[in-house]
Amino acid sequence: MDKLIICIDRDDDIGYKAGETSPVIGREKNLEAAMKLGIADPEDSDINTIYAGVKLYDQLVENGLDVELISIAGDRDVGLISDQKISDQIDSILAKYNVKNAILVSDGAEDESVMPIIESRIKVDGVHRVIVKQSANLESTYYILKTAFNDPKISHSFFVPIGLATVIYSIFLFAGDPKYAWAAILGAIGAYMLFRGFGLDDILEEFKSNMKQSLVTGKISFITYSIALILTVIGTIIGVARFWEYYTRIDIFVGIIILFMVFVNISIWWYVAAGWIATIGRMIDLQREGNNYRRYWSYLFFLFSSGLLFWGASTFILSVSSSVDEFYITSDTGRNLLVLSIVGAIIISLIGIWISARTSDA
């Protein structure tokens, strides 16, 4: 086979709206999928992507090339989950077809964001971008904006920060103290942007998906994930309570950095324990399913070494400041604990790497 024509549907409109399971392979099956999607939602741009793929398929066949048309869909939760599904489908397709070249067909930048995933597995000769022609009058512009804001991916990014700002400002107005409102608004929006920017929303969605799958299939990881979540909440509450205790002291204010180190020192081992329990549950499920679980042994070592590093660093910083009596030790002792924790973390990490290498060769 000379080439693959790959149509990308990153948010799985084919499956969600048309009820088709991806990958959709072959010209006729793709036409059928496009027809179902057109009936379900005539305004979806992925219809044009599939038809563009069919047209490109016909042109290449007329030129005497041996090609195949394939539509690949991700997931409604666009991000890590959808990209992983696309990656798995490409691997299965390349295992089936002996082909080394592909042409990507997409309807925009979002679908093309998976380009590195595809290029890491097969040579991409070109990208065929489908642009849907629209009227330039005011009514069409309004309709496009309205449709965009109805998209959860766009509305979450646009409306949530505005909603946070208005709610926080109204709370401070009712409290009769609006002078702190802007500081609170900036803090809340900044925290939200960091949450989205670091991809924590994708991690949260993946965690929810794993929890749901574990519950439906009766896996032990549902219990261990629940325990891990409880431990995380407990550790966070204890750390915040101790943070707030020192923050509200009238006699002395020790500083935000020192208070944050108190939070880290108190909470870190709760987080490590949560990670251990979640990982062990995952290992048990993999063993029951007959899959390779040994590579997760290294995760346990890395979690412990990370916890040791954070604990040692926070202990050293608290030893330098004599403001927090509960954590007071001499700076020399704190420095020695930091050095020991760094050495210990390195040794534990090397053990984890060694175990990972041994289990991957097994």
C-alpha positions as CSV (number, residue, x, y, z in Angstrom):
1,M,0.0,0.0,0.0
2,D,1.3,3.5,-1.0
3,K,-0.5,5.8,1.4
4,L,-3.0,6.2,4.2
5,I,-5.5,9.1,4.1
6,I,-6.2,9.8,7.8
7,C,-9.2,12.0,8.8
8,I,-9.0,13.3,12.3
9,D,-12.0,13.8,14.6
10,R,-10.3,14.7,17.9
11,D,-13.5,15.2,19.9
12,D,-15.3,12.1,18.7
13,D,-18.3,13.6,16.9
14,I,-18.4,10.4,14.8
15,G,-19.0,8.3,17.8
16,Y,-21.0,10.8,20.0
17,K,-23.4,12.0,17.3
18,A,-23.3,9.4,14.6
19,G,-22.9,6.3,16.7
20,E,-19.9,5.0,14.7
21,T,-17.0,3.2,16.3
22,S,-13.6,4.4,15.1
23,P,-11.4,3.7,13.3
24,V,-13.8,3.9,10.3
25,I,-11.9,2.1,7.5
26,G,-12.8,2.2,3.8
27,R,-14.4,4.6,1.4
28,E,-18.0,3.2,1.7
29,K,-17.9,3.0,5.5
30,N,-16.7,6.6,5.7
31,L,-19.4,7.8,3.4
32,E,-21.9,6.0,5.6
33,A,-20.4,7.6,8.7
34,A,-20.5,11.1,7.1
35,M,-24.2,10.5,6.1
36,K,-25.1,9.5,9.7
37,L,-23.2,12.5,11.1
38,G,-24.9,14.8,8.6
39,I,-28.3,13.6,9.7
40,A,-27.4,13.9,13.4
41,D,-25.8,17.4,13.1
42,P,-25.8,19.0,9.6
43,E,-23.6,21.8,10.9
44,D,-20.7,19.7,12.1
45,S,-17.5,20.5,10.2
46,D,-16.2,16.9,10.5
47,I,-18.7,16.0,7.8
48,N,-16.7,18.1,5.4
49,T,-13.5,16.5,6.6
50,I,-14.7,13.0,5.7
51,Y,-16.0,14.1,2.3
52,A,-12.7,15.8,1.6
53,G,-10.9,12.6,2.5
54,V,-13.2,10.7,0.1
55,K,-12.5,13.2,-2.7
56,L,-8.7,12.9,-2.1
57,Y,-9.0,9.1,-2.0
58,D,-10.7,9.1,-5.4
59,Q,-8.1,11.4,-6.9
60,L,-5.2,9.3,-5.7
61,V,-6.9,6.1,-6.9
62,E,-7.3,7.7,-10.4
63,N,-3.6,8.4,-10.4
64,G,-2.9,4.7,-9.9
65,L,-2.0,4.8,-6.2
66,D,-2.9,2.1,-3.7
67,V,-4.5,4.0,-0.8
68,E,-6.9,3.5,2.1
69,L,-9.2,6.0,3.8
70,I,-9.4,5.9,7.6
71,S,-11.2,8.2,10.0
72,I,-9.9,8.2,13.6
73,A,-11.8,9.7,16.5
74,G,-10.6,10.7,20.0
75,D,-12.9,11.4,22.9
76,R,-15.4,14.1,24.0
77,D,-12.9,15.0,26.8
78,V,-10.4,16.6,24.5
79,G,-6.9,16.3,25.9
80,L,-4.9,13.4,27.3
81,I,-7.8,10.9,27.0
82,S,-8.6,11.7,23.4
83,D,-5.0,11.8,22.3
84,Q,-4.3,8.4,23.9
85,K,-7.3,6.9,22.0
86,I,-6.0,8.3,18.8
87,S,-2.5,7.0,19.5
88,D,-3.9,3.5,20.2
89,Q,-5.9,3.4,17.0
90,I,-3.0,4.5,14.9
91,D,-0.8,1.8,16.4
92,S,-3.5,-0.9,15.6
93,I,-3.9,0.4,12.0
94,L,-0.1,0.4,11.4
95,A,0.0,-3.1,12.7
96,K,-2.6,-4.1,10.2
97,Y,-1.4,-2.2,7.1
98,N,2.1,-2.3,5.7
99,V,2.4,1.4,4.9
100,K,4.9,4.1,5.7
101,N,3.3,7.3,4.3
102,A,0.1,9.2,5.2
103,I,-1.8,12.3,4.4
104,L,-3.7,14.1,7.2
105,V,-7.1,15.6,6.6
106,S,-8.4,18.0,9.2
107,D,-10.8,20.9,9.7
108,G,-8.7,23.1,12.0
109,A,-5.8,23.6,14.4
110,E,-7.3,21.5,17.1
111,D,-7.3,18.3,15.1
112,E,-3.8,19.1,13.8
113,S,-2.5,19.3,17.3
114,V,-2.3,15.5,17.2
115,M,0.3,15.8,14.4
116,P,3.3,14.9,16.6
117,I,1.5,11.7,17.7
118,I,1.0,10.7,14.0
119,E,4.5,11.8,12.8
120,S,6.1,9.7,15.6
121,R,4.7,6.6,14.0
122,I,4.4,7.3,10.3
123,K,5.8,9.8,7.7
124,V,3.2,12.5,6.9
125,D,3.5,13.7,3.3
126,G,1.1,16.5,3.7
127,V,-1.9,18.1,5.5
128,H,-5.1,18.8,3.7
129,R,-7.0,21.4,5.7
130,V,-10.8,21.7,5.0
131,I,-12.1,25.3,5.3
132,V,-15.9,25.6,5.2
133,K,-17.1,28.7,3.3
134,Q,-19.2,31.1,5.3
135,S,-21.2,34.2,4.5
136,A,-19.5,37.4,5.7
137,N,-22.6,39.2,6.9
138,L,-23.5,40.1,10.4
139,E,-26.0,37.3,10.9
140,S,-23.5,34.6,10.0
141,T,-20.9,36.1,12.3
142,Y,-23.4,36.1,15.2
143,Y,-24.4,32.6,14.4
144,I,-20.8,31.4,14.4
145,L,-20.1,33.1,17.8
146,K,-23.3,31.6,19.2
147,T,-22.3,28.1,18.0
148,A,-18.8,28.6,19.4
149,F,-20.0,29.6,22.9
150,N,-22.3,26.5,22.9
151,D,-19.2,24.4,22.6
152,P,-18.2,23.2,26.1
153,K,-14.5,23.5,25.3
154,I,-14.9,27.2,24.5
155,S,-17.5,28.1,27.0
156,H,-15.5,26.6,29.9
157,S,-12.5,28.7,29.0
158,F,-14.4,31.9,28.4
159,F,-17.3,31.9,30.9
160,V,-15.8,30.3,33.9
161,P,-13.2,33.1,34.6
162,I,-15.9,35.8,34.1
163,G,-18.3,33.9,36.3
164,L,-15.7,33.6,39.1
165,A,-14.9,37.3,38.9
166,T,-18.6,38.4,39.2
167,V,-19.4,35.9,42.0
168,I,-16.4,36.9,44.1
169,Y,-17.1,40.6,43.6
170,S,-20.7,40.2,44.6
171,I,-19.7,38.3,47.7
172,F,-17.4,41.1,48.8
173,L,-20.1,43.7,48.1
174,F,-22.6,41.9,50.3
175,A,-19.9,41.6,53.0
176,G,-19.4,45.4,52.8
177,D,-15.7,45.1,52.1
178,P,-15.1,45.5,48.4
179,K,-11.6,46.8,48.7
180,Y,-10.2,43.3,48.8
181,A,-12.4,42.1,45.9
182,W,-9.9,42.7,43.1
183,A,-7.2,40.9,44.9
184,A,-9.5,37.9,45.4
185,I,-10.7,38.0,41.8
186,L,-7.1,38.1,40.5
187,G,-6.1,35.2,42.8
188,A,-9.1,33.1,41.8
189,I,-8.6,33.7,38.0
190,G,-4.9,33.1,38.4
191,A,-5.5,29.8,40.2
192,Y,-8.0,28.7,37.5
193,M,-5.5,29.6,34.7
194,L,-2.8,27.6,36.4
195,F,-5.2,24.7,36.8
196,R,-6.0,24.7,33.1
197,G,-2.5,25.6,32.0
198,F,-0.8,22.7,33.8
199,G,-3.4,20.3,32.4
200,L,-4.9,19.5,35.8
201,D,-8.4,19.5,34.3
202,D,-7.3,16.7,31.9
203,I,-5.9,14.7,34.9
204,L,-9.1,15.2,36.8
205,E,-11.2,14.1,33.9
206,E,-8.9,11.0,33.4
207,F,-9.3,10.2,37.1
208,K,-13.1,10.5,36.9
209,S,-13.1,8.2,33.8
210,N,-10.9,5.7,35.6
211,M,-13.1,5.8,38.7
212,K,-16.2,5.2,36.5
213,Q,-14.6,2.4,34.6
214,S,-13.4,0.7,37.8
215,L,-16.8,0.9,39.3
216,V,-18.6,-0.5,36.3
217,T,-16.1,-3.4,35.8
218,G,-15.8,-4.2,39.5
219,K,-12.1,-3.5,39.8
220,I,-10.3,-3.2,43.1
221,S,-8.8,0.1,41.9
222,F,-12.2,1.7,42.6
223,I,-11.7,1.1,46.3
224,T,-8.0,2.1,46.2
225,Y,-8.7,5.3,44.2
226,S,-11.4,6.2,46.7
227,I,-9.0,5.7,49.6
228,A,-6.4,7.7,47.8
229,L,-8.9,10.5,47.2
230,I,-9.9,10.5,50.9
231,L,-6.2,10.6,52.0
232,T,-5.5,13.5,49.6
233,V,-8.5,15.4,51.1
234,I,-7.4,14.7,54.6
235,G,-3.8,15.7,53.9
236,T,-5.0,18.9,52.3
237,I,-7.4,19.8,55.1
238,I,-4.7,19.2,57.8
239,G,-2.1,21.3,55.9
240,V,-4.6,24.1,55.3
241,A,-5.7,24.1,58.9
242,R,-2.1,24.4,60.1
243,F,-1.4,27.1,57.5
244,W,-4.4,29.0,58.7
245,E,-3.5,28.6,62.3
246,Y,-0.2,30.4,61.8
247,Y,-1.6,32.9,59.3
248,T,-4.2,34.1,61.9
249,R,-1.7,34.5,64.8
250,I,-1.8,38.1,66.0
251,D,1.6,38.1,67.6
252,I,3.7,37.3,64.5
253,F,3.3,36.8,60.8
254,V,5.9,34.4,59.5
255,G,5.5,35.0,55.8
256,I,3.6,33.2,53.0
257,I,6.6,31.1,51.9
258,I,7.2,29.8,55.4
259,L,3.5,29.1,55.8
260,F,3.5,27.2,52.4
261,M,6.5,25.1,53.7
262,V,4.4,24.3,56.8
263,F,1.6,23.1,54.5
264,V,4.1,21.0,52.4
265,N,5.8,19.5,55.5
266,I,2.4,18.4,57.0
267,S,0.7,17.2,53.9
268,I,3.4,15.6,51.7
269,W,3.3,12.1,53.3
270,W,-0.5,12.0,53.0
271,Y,-0.1,12.6,49.3
272,V,2.6,10.0,49.0
273,A,0.4,7.4,50.8
274,A,-2.4,8.3,48.4
275,G,-0.2,7.7,45.4
276,W,1.0,4.4,46.8
277,I,-2.5,3.1,47.4
278,A,-3.7,4.1,44.0
279,T,-0.7,2.6,42.3
280,I,-1.0,-0.7,44.2
281,G,-4.7,-1.0,43.3
282,R,-3.8,-0.5,39.6
283,M,-1.1,-3.2,39.9
284,I,-3.6,-5.6,41.4
285,D,-6.1,-5.0,38.6
286,L,-3.4,-5.5,35.9
287,Q,-2.2,-8.7,37.5
288,R,-5.8,-10.1,37.6
289,E,-6.2,-9.2,33.9
290,G,-3.0,-11.0,33.0
291,N,-1.3,-7.8,31.9
292,N,2.2,-6.5,32.7
293,Y,2.1,-4.8,36.1
294,R,5.8,-4.9,37.1
295,R,6.6,-1.5,35.5
296,Y,4.5,0.1,38.2
297,W,7.0,-0.9,40.9
298,S,9.2,1.9,39.8
299,Y,6.3,4.4,40.4
300,L,6.3,3.5,44.0
301,F,10.0,4.3,44.4
302,F,9.6,7.6,42.5
303,L,6.7,8.6,44.7
304,F,8.6,7.9,47.8
305,S,11.8,9.7,46.6
306,S,9.7,12.8,45.6
307,G,8.0,12.9,49.0
308,L,11.4,12.6,50.7
309,L,12.8,15.5,48.6
310,F,9.8,17.8,49.4
311,W,9.9,16.9,53.1
312,G,13.7,17.5,53.3
313,A,13.5,20.8,51.5
314,S,10.6,22.1,53.6
315,T,12.2,21.0,56.8
316,F,15.4,22.8,55.9
317,I,13.6,26.0,55.1
318,L,11.6,25.8,58.4
319,S,14.8,25.2,60.3
320,V,16.2,28.5,58.9
321,S,13.2,30.4,60.2
322,S,12.7,30.3,64.0
323,S,9.2,31.8,63.7
324,V,7.4,28.5,63.7
325,D,8.1,26.9,67.1
326,E,6.6,23.5,66.3
327,F,9.1,22.9,63.5
328,Y,12.1,24.5,65.2
329,I,15.4,22.7,64.8
330,T,18.8,24.1,64.3
331,S,19.8,25.2,60.8
332,D,22.7,22.7,60.9
333,T,20.3,19.8,61.6
334,G,18.0,21.1,58.9
335,R,20.9,21.2,56.4
336,N,22.0,17.7,57.3
337,L,18.4,16.4,56.9
338,L,18.2,18.1,53.4
339,V,21.5,16.5,52.3
340,L,20.4,13.1,53.6
341,S,17.0,13.4,51.9
342,I,18.6,14.3,48.6
343,V,21.0,11.4,48.8
344,G,18.2,9.1,49.8
345,A,15.9,10.3,47.0
346,I,18.7,9.7,44.4
347,I,19.4,6.2,45.7
348,I,15.7,5.3,45.8
349,S,15.2,6.7,42.3
350,L,18.1,4.7,41.0
351,I,16.6,1.6,42.5
352,G,13.3,2.4,40.8
353,I,15.1,2.9,37.4
354,W,16.9,-0.4,37.9
355,I,13.7,-2.2,38.7
356,S,12.0,-0.6,35.7
357,A,14.8,-1.7,33.4
358,R,14.7,-5.3,34.8
359,T,10.9,-5.6,34.4
360,S,10.9,-4.1,30.9
361,D,13.4,-6.8,29.8
362,A,11.3,-9.6,31.4
